[in-house]
Amino acid sequence: MRLSLLGTFLIVMMAMTASGETLSIKGVVKGKGGYGISGIIVSASGPVKKDAVTDSKGRFVLSGLSPGKYIVSASKRGYIFERAIVPLDETDASVDIVAVESPKEK
């Protein structure tokens, strides 16, 4: 019975992989005032590495991800961002990232 359950699990996992089912992380990068910021590079690092660039409203989608734990980070000169840890199981996830303008260099 135990071997049968393991075999069934492996068949289901191979079928999911073969069918091309993938997951995504979507969200918005917002400034201090709650407005979306365009041109931010957003990266997901985990079982798969993906990058995206925010659109004119600060939205991004990191697609083609497999299940696992991801660190989502953002970067653009002149801003400071916090990283987020996002677990992906069987459904897509969303995360919003707040950008703070970095202090001016003197």
N, CA, C and O atoms as a Tinker XYZ file with bonds, in Angstrom:
   424  protein
     1  N      0.833000   -1.198000    0.000000    73     2
     2  CA     0.000000    0.000000    0.000000    64     1     3
     3  C      0.875000    1.259000    0.000000    63     2     4     5
     4  O      0.610000    2.208000   -0.738000    81     3
     5  N      1.926000    1.254000    0.842000    73     3     6
     6  CA     2.805000    2.418000    0.921000    64     5     7
     7  C      3.481000    2.683000   -0.414000    63     6     8     9
     8  O      3.572000    3.833000   -0.843000    81     7
     9  N      3.951000    1.645000   -1.071000    73     7    10
    10  CA     4.591000    1.787000   -2.366000    64     9    11
    11  C      3.603000    2.304000   -3.401000    63    10    12    13
    12  O      3.967000    3.084000   -4.281000    81    11
    13  N      2.361000    1.871000   -3.295000    73    11    14
    14  CA     1.323000    2.309000   -4.225000    64    13    15
    15  C      1.054000    3.806000   -4.086000    63    14    16    17
    16  O      0.887000    4.506000   -5.084000    81    15
    17  N      1.013000    4.294000   -2.848000    73    15    18
    18  CA     0.793000    5.724000   -2.621000    64    17    19
    19  C      1.962000    6.545000   -3.156000    63    18    20    21
    20  O      1.762000    7.591000   -3.773000    81    19
    21  N      3.167000    6.074000   -2.919000    73    19    22
    22  CA     4.348000    6.769000   -3.428000    64    21    23
    23  C      4.342000    6.802000   -4.950000    63    22    24    25
    24  O      4.646000    7.828000   -5.558000    81    23
    25  N      3.995000    5.671000   -5.563000    73    23    26
    26  CA     3.920000    5.606000   -7.021000    64    25    27
    27  C      2.878000    6.557000   -7.575000    63    26    28    29
    28  O      3.114000    7.226000   -8.581000    81    27
    29  N      1.719000    6.621000   -6.921000    73    27    30
    30  CA     0.650000    7.534000   -7.353000    64    29    31
    31  C      1.117000    8.983000   -7.239000    63    30    32    33
    32  O      0.880000    9.786000   -8.142000    81    31
    33  N      1.783000    9.319000   -6.129000    73    31    34
    34  CA     2.288000   10.673000   -5.927000    64    33    35
    35  C      3.271000   11.054000   -7.032000    63    34    36    37
    36  O      3.186000   12.149000   -7.589000    81    35
    37  N      4.197000   10.159000   -7.347000    73    35    38
    38  CA     5.181000   10.441000   -8.390000    64    37    39
    39  C      4.524000   10.623000   -9.755000    63    38    40    41
    40  O      4.931000   11.493000  -10.526000    81    39
    41  N      3.528000    9.824000  -10.053000    73    39    42
    42  CA     2.826000    9.955000  -11.333000    64    41    43
    43  C      2.119000   11.303000  -11.413000    63    42    44    45
    44  O      2.159000   11.965000  -12.451000    81    43
    45  N      1.473000   11.712000  -10.323000    73    43    46
    46  CA     0.777000   13.005000  -10.306000    64    45    47
    47  C      1.783000   14.138000  -10.487000    63    46    48    49
    48  O      1.529000   15.065000  -11.256000    81    47
    49  N      2.926000   14.081000   -9.788000    73    47    50
    50  CA     3.936000   15.133000   -9.912000    64    49    51
    51  C      4.509000   15.198000  -11.326000    63    50    52    53
    52  O      4.736000   16.289000  -11.849000    81    51
    53  N      4.746000   14.043000  -11.952000    73    51    54
    54  CA     5.259000   14.044000  -13.322000    64    53    55
    55  C      4.216000   14.596000  -14.284000    63    54    56    57
    56  O      4.563000   15.295000  -15.236000    81    55
    57  N      2.959000   14.296000  -14.050000    73    55    58
    58  CA     1.896000   14.805000  -14.922000    64    57    59
    59  C      1.790000   16.314000  -14.811000    63    58    60    61
    60  O      1.584000   16.997000  -15.814000    81    59
    61  N      1.931000   16.850000  -13.587000    73    59    62
    62  CA     1.870000   18.302000  -13.409000    64    61    63
    63  C      3.033000   18.965000  -14.126000    63    62    64    65
    64  O      2.857000   19.998000  -14.772000    81    63
    65  N      4.222000   18.381000  -14.018000    73    63    66
    66  CA     5.395000   18.942000  -14.687000    64    65    67
    67  C      5.259000   18.844000  -16.197000    63    66    68    69
    68  O      5.583000   19.792000  -16.912000    81    67
    69  N      4.792000   17.729000  -16.677000    73    67    70
    70  CA     4.651000   17.521000  -18.121000    64    69    71
    71  C      3.597000   18.428000  -18.718000    63    70    72    73
    72  O      3.725000   18.851000  -19.867000    81    71
    73  N      2.555000   18.735000  -17.956000    73    71    74
    74  CA     1.487000   19.571000  -18.497000    64    73    75
    75  C      1.898000   21.041000  -18.541000    63    74    76    77
    76  O      1.189000   21.869000  -19.113000    81    75
    77  N      3.048000   21.370000  -17.935000    73    75    78
    78  CA     3.537000   22.742000  -17.991000    64    77    79
    79  C      2.889000   23.660000  -16.971000    63    78    80    81
    80  O      3.002000   24.881000  -17.084000    81    79
    81  N      2.206000   23.095000  -15.971000    73    79    82
    82  CA     1.589000   23.930000  -14.959000    64    81    83
    83  C      2.664000   24.629000  -14.150000    63    82    84    85
    84  O      3.544000   23.981000  -13.583000    81    83
    85  N      2.596000   25.932000  -14.099000    73    83    86
    86  CA     3.560000   26.703000  -13.326000    64    85    87
    87  C      2.807000   27.700000  -12.462000    63    86    88    89
    88  O      1.608000   27.921000  -12.632000    81    87
    89  N      3.528000   28.285000  -11.548000    73    87    90
    90  CA     2.951000   29.245000  -10.624000    64    89    91
    91  C      3.527000   30.633000  -10.879000    63    90    92    93
    92  O      4.500000   30.786000  -11.617000    81    91
    93  N      2.918000   31.639000  -10.264000    73    91    94
    94  CA     3.433000   32.998000  -10.426000    64    93    95
    95  C      3.306000   33.790000   -9.131000    63    94    96    97
    96  O      2.489000   33.485000   -8.262000    81    95
    97  N      4.137000   34.810000   -9.036000    73    95    98
    98  CA     4.057000   35.794000   -7.961000    64    97    99
    99  C      3.785000   37.121000   -8.630000    63    98   100   101
   100  O      4.519000   37.526000   -9.532000    81    99
   101  N      2.738000   37.802000   -8.199000    73    99   102
   102  CA     2.425000   39.110000   -8.772000    64   101   103
   103  C      2.315000   40.131000   -7.657000    63   102   104   105
   104  O      2.158000   39.781000   -6.487000    81   103
   105  N      2.398000   41.390000   -8.032000    73   103   106
   106  CA     2.283000   42.426000   -7.026000    64   105   107
   107  C      2.502000   43.804000   -7.595000    63   106   108   109
   108  O      2.502000   44.011000   -8.808000    81   107
   109  N      2.693000   44.758000   -6.671000    73   107   110
   110  CA     2.889000   46.161000   -7.035000    64   109   111
   111  C      4.040000   46.711000   -6.200000    63   110   112   113
   112  O      4.149000   46.417000   -5.009000    81   111
   113  N      4.892000   47.504000   -6.828000    73   111   114
   114  CA     5.925000   48.240000   -6.099000    64   113   115
   115  C      5.390000   49.654000   -5.919000    63   114   116   117
   116  O      5.114000   50.360000   -6.889000    81   115
   117  N      5.248000   50.055000   -4.646000    73   115   118
   118  CA     4.648000   51.351000   -4.321000    64   117   119
   119  C      5.640000   52.259000   -3.608000    63   118   120   121
   120  O      6.508000   51.812000   -2.858000    81   119
   121  N      5.477000   53.539000   -3.870000    73   119   122
   122  CA     6.264000   54.542000   -3.170000    64   121   123
   123  C      5.614000   54.918000   -1.865000    63   122   124   125
   124  O      4.560000   54.392000   -1.510000    81   123
   125  N      6.246000   55.833000   -1.148000    73   123   126
   126  CA     5.782000   56.281000    0.167000    64   125   127
   127  C      4.324000   56.739000    0.143000    63   126   128   129
   128  O      3.582000   56.486000    1.093000    81   127
   129  N      3.915000   57.396000   -0.913000    73   127   130
   130  CA     2.552000   57.907000   -1.012000    64   129   131
   131  C      1.545000   56.889000   -1.532000    63   130   132   133
   132  O      0.379000   57.228000   -1.734000    81   131
   133  N      1.974000   55.647000   -1.752000    73   131   134
   134  CA     1.065000   54.612000   -2.228000    64   133   135
   135  C      0.942000   54.530000   -3.737000    63   134   136   137
   136  O      0.155000   53.734000   -4.249000    81   135
   137  N      1.699000   55.334000   -4.455000    73   135   138
   138  CA     1.654000   55.332000   -5.919000    64   137   139
   139  C      2.591000   54.248000   -6.459000    63   138   140   141
   140  O      3.622000   53.961000   -5.852000    81   139
   141  N      2.237000   53.652000   -7.590000    73   139   142
   142  CA     3.074000   52.641000   -8.224000    64   141   143
   143  C      4.285000   53.270000   -8.892000    63   142   144   145
   144  O      4.205000   54.380000   -9.419000    81   143
   145  N      5.406000   52.559000   -8.870000    73   143   146
   146  CA     6.648000   53.063000   -9.466000    64   145   147
   147  C      7.030000   52.178000  -10.647000    63   146   148   149
   148  O      7.148000   50.961000  -10.505000    81   147
   149  N      7.221000   52.785000  -11.801000    73   147   150
   150  CA     7.594000   52.026000  -13.006000    64   149   151
   151  C      9.097000   51.829000  -13.092000    63   150   152   153
   152  O      9.874000   52.548000  -12.462000    81   151
   153  N      9.492000   50.839000  -13.885000    73   151   154
   154  CA    10.903000   50.617000  -14.168000    64   153   155
   155  C     11.708000   49.968000  -13.064000    63   154   156   157
   156  O     12.938000   50.002000  -13.093000    81   155
   157  N     11.032000   49.371000  -12.083000    73   155   158
   158  CA    11.724000   48.680000  -10.996000    64   157   159
   159  C     11.992000   47.238000  -11.435000    63   158   160   161
   160  O     11.099000   46.579000  -11.968000    81   159
   161  N     13.197000   46.753000  -11.219000    73   159   162
   162  CA    13.505000   45.349000  -11.510000    64   161   163
   163  C     13.141000   44.529000  -10.278000    63   162   164   165
   164  O     13.658000   44.766000   -9.186000    81   163
   165  N     12.245000   43.561000  -10.466000    73   163   166
   166  CA    11.811000   42.675000   -9.381000    64   165   167
   167  C     12.329000   41.275000   -9.701000    63   166   168   169
   168  O     12.160000   40.785000  -10.817000    81   167
   169  N     12.956000   40.638000   -8.721000    73   167   170
   170  CA    13.550000   39.315000   -8.917000    64   169   171
   171  C     13.015000   38.325000   -7.892000    63   170   172   173
   172  O     12.757000   38.673000   -6.740000    81   171
   173  N     12.855000   37.088000   -8.336000    73   171   174
   174  CA    12.502000   35.983000   -7.448000    64   173   175
   175  C     13.637000   34.980000   -7.500000    63   174   176   177
   176  O     14.028000   34.529000   -8.577000    81   175
   177  N     14.168000   34.630000   -6.335000    73   175   178
   178  CA    15.230000   33.634000   -6.242000    64   177   179
   179  C     14.739000   32.483000   -5.392000    63   178   180   181
   180  O     14.294000   32.675000   -4.261000    81   179
   181  N     14.823000   31.287000   -5.946000    73   179   182
   182  CA    14.373000   30.084000   -5.248000    64   181   183
   183  C     14.682000   28.897000   -6.130000    63   182   184   185
   184  O     15.740000   28.840000   -6.756000    81   183
   185  N     13.744000   27.926000   -6.184000    73   183   186
   186  CA    13.962000   26.790000   -7.080000    64   185   187
   187  C     14.160000   27.219000   -8.537000    63   186   188   189
   188  O     14.842000   26.544000   -9.308000    81   187
   189  N     13.555000   28.349000   -8.896000    73   187   190
   190  CA    13.702000   28.946000  -10.226000    64   189   191
   191  C     14.032000   30.418000  -10.018000    63   190   192   193
   192  O     13.540000   31.023000   -9.066000    81   191
   193  N     14.842000   31.005000  -10.872000    73   191   194
   194  CA    15.140000   32.447000  -10.795000    64   193   195
   195  C     14.452000   33.151000  -11.944000    63   194   196   197
   196  O     14.601000   32.763000  -13.103000    81   195
   197  N     13.693000   34.193000  -11.618000    73   195   198
   198  CA    12.986000   34.979000  -12.634000    64   197   199
   199  C     13.101000   36.460000  -12.301000    63   198   200   201
   200  O     13.217000   36.846000  -11.139000    81   199
   201  N     13.065000   37.279000  -13.349000    73   199   202
   202  CA    13.086000   38.735000  -13.205000    64   201   203
   203  C     11.936000   39.325000  -13.992000    63   202   204   205
   204  O     11.484000   38.749000  -14.982000    81   203
   205  N     11.467000   40.480000  -13.544000    73   203   206
   206  CA    10.433000   41.235000  -14.266000    64   205   207
   207  C     10.689000   42.714000  -14.011000    63   206   208   209
   208  O     11.407000   43.083000  -13.082000    81   207
   209  N     10.090000   43.555000  -14.849000    73   207   210
   210  CA    10.186000   45.005000  -14.683000    64   209   211
   211  C      8.772000   45.541000  -14.495000    63   210   212   213
   212  O      7.847000   45.145000  -15.205000    81   211
   213  N      8.616000   46.445000  -13.531000    73   211   214
   214  CA     7.282000   46.981000  -13.257000    64   213   215
   215  C      6.782000   47.844000  -14.412000    63   214   216   217
   216  O      7.561000   48.508000  -15.098000    81   215
   217  N      5.464000   47.819000  -14.610000    73   215   218
   218  CA     4.850000   48.622000  -15.666000    64   217   219
   219  C      4.600000   50.050000  -15.161000    63   218   220   221
   220  O      5.088000   50.426000  -14.095000    81   219
   221  N      3.855000   50.827000  -15.911000    73   219   222
   222  CA     3.631000   52.237000  -15.574000    64   221   223
   223  C      2.862000   52.432000  -14.267000    63   222   224   225
   224  O      2.868000   53.527000  -13.706000    81   223
   225  N      2.199000   51.379000  -13.779000    73   223   226
   226  CA     1.457000   51.467000  -12.514000    64   225   227
   227  C      2.162000   50.718000  -11.385000    63   226   228   229
   228  O      1.596000   50.532000  -10.308000    81   227
   229  N      3.413000   50.286000  -11.640000    73   227   230
   230  CA     4.189000   49.600000  -10.628000    64   229   231
   231  C      3.894000   48.113000  -10.506000    63   230   232   233
   232  O      4.400000   47.460000   -9.594000    81   231
   233  N      3.082000   47.564000  -11.411000    73   231   234
   234  CA     2.705000   46.150000  -11.337000    64   233   235
   235  C      3.774000   45.259000  -11.965000    63   234   236   237
   236  O      4.468000   45.660000  -12.899000    81   235
   237  N      3.891000   44.037000  -11.430000    73   235   238
   238  CA     4.808000   43.049000  -11.982000    64   237   239
   239  C      4.202000   41.653000  -11.861000    63   238   240   241
   240  O      3.340000   41.405000  -11.018000    81   239
   241  N      4.672000   40.746000  -12.723000    73   239   242
   242  CA     4.311000   39.335000  -12.651000    64   241   243
   243  C      5.571000   38.516000  -12.904000    63   242   244   245
   244  O      6.235000   38.673000  -13.929000    81   243
   245  N      5.885000   37.648000  -11.961000    73   243   246
   246  CA     6.992000   36.702000  -12.097000    64   245   247
   247  C      6.347000   35.349000  -12.355000    63   246   248   249
   248  O      5.850000   34.711000  -11.428000    81   247
   249  N      6.352000   34.911000  -13.600000    73   247   250
   250  CA     5.659000   33.671000  -13.960000    64   249   251
   251  C      6.653000   32.564000  -14.298000    63   250   252   253
   252  O      7.857000   32.799000  -14.402000    81   251
   253  N      6.128000   31.361000  -14.464000    73   251   254
   254  CA     6.972000   30.220000  -14.804000    64   253   255
   255  C      7.713000   29.649000  -13.612000    63   254   256   257
   256  O      8.771000   29.040000  -13.770000    81   255
   257  N      7.158000   29.843000  -12.400000    73   255   258
   258  CA     7.810000   29.373000  -11.187000    64   257   259
   259  C      7.299000   27.996000  -10.782000    63   258   260   261
   260  O      6.147000   27.647000  -11.041000    81   259
   261  N      8.159000   27.229000  -10.151000    73   259   262
   262  CA     7.759000   25.934000   -9.609000    64   261   263
   263  C      7.547000   26.094000   -8.101000    63   262   264   265
   264  O      8.002000   27.079000   -7.519000    81   263
   265  N      6.863000   25.141000   -7.462000    73   263   266
   266  CA     6.627000   25.247000   -6.013000    64   265   267
   267  C      7.940000   25.357000   -5.235000    63   266   268   269
   268  O      8.967000   24.808000   -5.634000    81   267
   269  N      7.877000   26.082000   -4.114000    73   267   270
   270  CA     9.042000   26.256000   -3.256000    64   269   271
   271  C      9.014000   27.607000   -2.571000    63   270   272   273
   272  O      8.040000   28.351000   -2.688000    81   271
   273  N     10.081000   27.923000   -1.858000    73   271   274
   274  CA    10.196000   29.194000   -1.149000    64   273   275
   275  C     11.048000   30.146000   -1.990000    63   274   276   277
   276  O     12.121000   29.774000   -2.464000    81   275
   277  N     10.562000   31.370000   -2.170000    73   275   278
   278  CA    11.259000   32.372000   -2.978000    64   277   279
   279  C     11.573000   33.610000   -2.153000    63   278   280   281
   280  O     10.802000   34.000000   -1.276000    81   279
   281  N     12.711000   34.219000   -2.446000    73   279   282
   282  CA    13.036000   35.541000   -1.915000    64   281   283
   283  C     12.772000   36.515000   -3.046000    63   282   284   285
   284  O     13.376000   36.423000   -4.115000    81   283
   285  N     11.864000   37.450000   -2.802000    73   283   286
   286  CA    11.504000   38.447000   -3.811000    64   285   287
   287  C     12.173000   39.760000   -3.418000    63   286   288   289
   288  O     11.997000   40.251000   -2.303000    81   287
   289  N     12.936000   40.318000   -4.341000    73   287   290
   290  CA    13.652000   41.561000   -4.089000    64   289   291
   291  C     13.436000   42.513000   -5.259000    63   290   292   293
   292  O     13.026000   42.106000   -6.346000    81   291
   293  N     13.718000   43.779000   -5.014000    73   291   294
   294  CA    13.555000   44.799000   -6.049000    64   293   295
   295  C     14.785000   45.687000   -6.058000    63   294   296   297
   296  O     15.486000   45.813000   -5.054000    81   295
   297  N     15.038000   46.300000   -7.204000    73   295   298
   298  CA    16.182000   47.199000   -7.281000    64   297   299
   299  C     15.967000   48.286000   -8.327000    63   298   300   301
   300  O     15.424000   48.048000   -9.405000    81   299
   301  N     16.405000   49.466000   -7.976000    73   299   302
   302  CA    16.465000   50.608000   -8.879000    64   301   303
   303  C     17.278000   51.685000   -8.157000    63   302   304   305
   304  O     17.091000   51.936000   -6.966000    81   303
   305  N     18.164000   52.300000   -8.894000    73   303   306
   306  CA    19.005000   53.348000   -8.311000    64   305   307
   307  C     18.126000   54.437000   -7.700000    63   306   308   309
   308  O     17.143000   54.875000   -8.298000    81   307
   309  N     18.503000   54.858000   -6.501000    73   307   310
   310  CA    17.768000   55.919000   -5.826000    64   309   311
   311  C     16.705000   55.420000   -4.862000    63   310   312   313
   312  O     16.033000   56.227000   -4.220000    81   311
   313  N     16.538000   54.106000   -4.746000    73   311   314
   314  CA    15.515000   53.543000   -3.857000    64   313   315
   315  C     16.097000   52.460000   -2.971000    63   314   316   317
   316  O     17.095000   51.827000   -3.316000    81   315
   317  N     15.466000   52.254000   -1.828000    73   315   318
   318  CA    15.785000   51.167000   -0.911000    64   317   319
   319  C     14.535000   50.303000   -0.795000    63   318   320   321
   320  O     13.425000   50.822000   -0.676000    81   319
   321  N     14.716000   48.981000   -0.831000    73   319   322
   322  CA    13.600000   48.039000   -0.789000    64   321   323
   323  C     13.838000   46.985000    0.279000    63   322   324   325
   324  O     14.982000   46.638000    0.573000    81   323
   325  N     12.756000   46.477000    0.858000    73   323   326
   326  CA    12.854000   45.319000    1.725000    64   325   327
   327  C     12.591000   44.084000    0.895000    63   326   328   329
   328  O     11.846000   44.133000   -0.084000    81   327
   329  N     13.197000   42.977000    1.278000    73   327   330
   330  CA    12.958000   41.700000    0.608000    64   329   331
   331  C     11.760000   41.017000    1.256000    63   330   332   333
   332  O     11.427000   41.282000    2.411000    81   331
   333  N     11.123000   40.140000    0.497000    73   331   334
   334  CA     9.998000   39.366000    1.022000    64   333   335
   335  C     10.257000   37.889000    0.768000    63   334   336   337
   336  O     10.783000   37.515000   -0.280000    81   335
   337  N      9.889000   37.057000    1.722000    73   335   338
   338  CA     9.957000   35.610000    1.543000    64   337   339
   339  C      8.551000   35.147000    1.188000    63   338   340   341
   340  O      7.603000   35.369000    1.941000    81   339
   341  N      8.429000   34.500000    0.032000    73   339   342
   342  CA     7.118000   34.098000   -0.481000    64   341   343
   343  C      7.115000   32.589000   -0.726000    63   342   344   345
   344  O      7.844000   32.097000   -1.587000    81   343
   345  N      6.289000   31.851000    0.039000    73   343   346
   346  CA     6.164000   30.415000   -0.230000    64   345   347
   347  C      5.138000   30.169000   -1.340000    63   346   348   349
   348  O      4.047000   30.738000   -1.321000    81   347
   349  N      5.491000   29.329000   -2.294000    73   347   350
   350  CA     4.559000   28.938000   -3.359000    64   349   351
   351  C      4.252000   27.463000   -3.191000    63   350   352   353
   352  O      5.158000   26.630000   -3.207000    81   351
   353  N      2.986000   27.139000   -3.031000    73   351   354
   354  CA     2.586000   25.743000   -2.899000    64   353   355
   355  C      1.818000   25.322000   -4.141000    63   354   356   357
   356  O      2.417000   24.968000   -5.156000    81   355
   357  N      0.511000   25.357000   -4.065000    73   355   358
   358  CA    -0.318000   24.926000   -5.192000    64   357   359
   359  C     -1.008000   26.091000   -5.896000    63   358   360   361
   360  O     -1.623000   25.905000   -6.946000    81   359
   361  N     -0.908000   27.291000   -5.324000    73   359   362
   362  CA    -1.581000   28.445000   -5.913000    64   361   363
   363  C     -0.610000   29.601000   -6.071000    63   362   364   365
   364  O      0.441000   29.640000   -5.431000    81   363
   365  N     -0.972000   30.537000   -6.927000    73   363   366
   366  CA    -0.167000   31.734000   -7.136000    64   365   367
   367  C     -0.159000   32.575000   -5.858000    63   366   368   369
   368  O     -1.007000   32.399000   -4.984000    81   367
   369  N      0.796000   33.479000   -5.762000    73   367   370
   370  CA     0.908000   34.346000   -4.587000    64   369   371
   371  C      1.023000   35.792000   -5.034000    63   370   372   373
   372  O      1.347000   36.084000   -6.185000    81   371
   373  N      0.751000   36.686000   -4.100000    73   371   374
   374  CA     0.939000   38.107000   -4.398000    64   373   375
   375  C      1.691000   38.764000   -3.247000    63   374   376   377
   376  O      1.568000   38.361000   -2.091000    81   375
   377  N      2.464000   39.776000   -3.589000    73   375   378
   378  CA     3.236000   40.516000   -2.595000    64   377   379
   379  C      3.395000   41.953000   -3.099000    63   378   380   381
   380  O      3.684000   42.180000   -4.274000    81   379
   381  N      3.207000   42.904000   -2.207000    73   379   382
   382  CA     3.459000   44.296000   -2.544000    64   381   383
   383  C      4.769000   44.707000   -1.885000    63   382   384   385
   384  O      5.074000   44.296000   -0.765000    81   383
   385  N      5.532000   45.518000   -2.592000    73   383   386
   386  CA     6.837000   45.954000   -2.118000    64   385   387
   387  C      6.813000   47.473000   -1.980000    63   386   388   389
   388  O      6.378000   48.183000   -2.887000    81   387
   389  N      7.287000   47.962000   -0.835000    73   387   390
   390  CA     7.332000   49.410000   -0.600000    64   389   391
   391  C      8.741000   49.909000   -0.885000    63   390   392   393
   392  O      9.726000   49.350000   -0.403000    81   391
   393  N      8.813000   50.964000   -1.671000    73   391   394
   394  CA    10.085000   51.586000   -2.022000    64   393   395
   395  C     10.255000   52.875000   -1.217000    63   394   396   397
   396  O      9.325000   53.671000   -1.094000    81   395
   397  N     11.442000   53.065000   -0.678000    73   395   398
   398  CA    11.769000   54.292000    0.043000    64   397   399
   399  C     12.911000   54.950000   -0.704000    63   398   400   401
   400  O     13.904000   54.303000   -1.039000    81   399
   401  N     12.765000   56.247000   -0.962000    73   399   402
   402  CA    13.853000   56.946000   -1.658000    64   401   403
   403  C     15.076000   56.973000   -0.762000    63   402   404   405
   404  O     14.987000   57.280000    0.427000    81   403
   405  N     16.225000   56.646000   -1.351000    73   403   406
   406  CA    17.462000   56.632000   -0.580000    64   405   407
   407  C     17.906000   58.078000   -0.320000    63   406   408   409
   408  O     17.623000   58.974000   -1.116000    81   407
   409  N     18.599000   58.292000    0.791000    73   407   410
   410  CA    19.073000   59.653000    1.101000    64   409   411
   411  C     19.996000   60.171000   -0.010000    63   410   412   413
   412  O     20.751000   59.411000   -0.616000    81   411
   413  N     19.919000   61.428000   -0.248000    73   411   414
   414  CA    20.760000   62.062000   -1.268000    64   413   415
   415  C     22.215000   62.022000   -0.835000    63   414   416   417
   416  O     22.543000   62.249000    0.329000    81   415
   417  N     23.094000   61.721000   -1.817000    73   415   418
   418  CA    24.523000   61.732000   -1.505000    64   417   419
   419  C     25.004000   63.164000   -1.381000    63   418   420   421
   420  O     24.581000   64.048000   -2.126000    81   419
   421  N     25.901000   63.374000   -0.420000    73   419   422
   422  CA    26.411000   64.738000   -0.211000    64   421   423
   423  C     27.803000   64.873000   -0.718000    63   422   424
   424  O     28.392000   65.950000   -0.626000    81   423
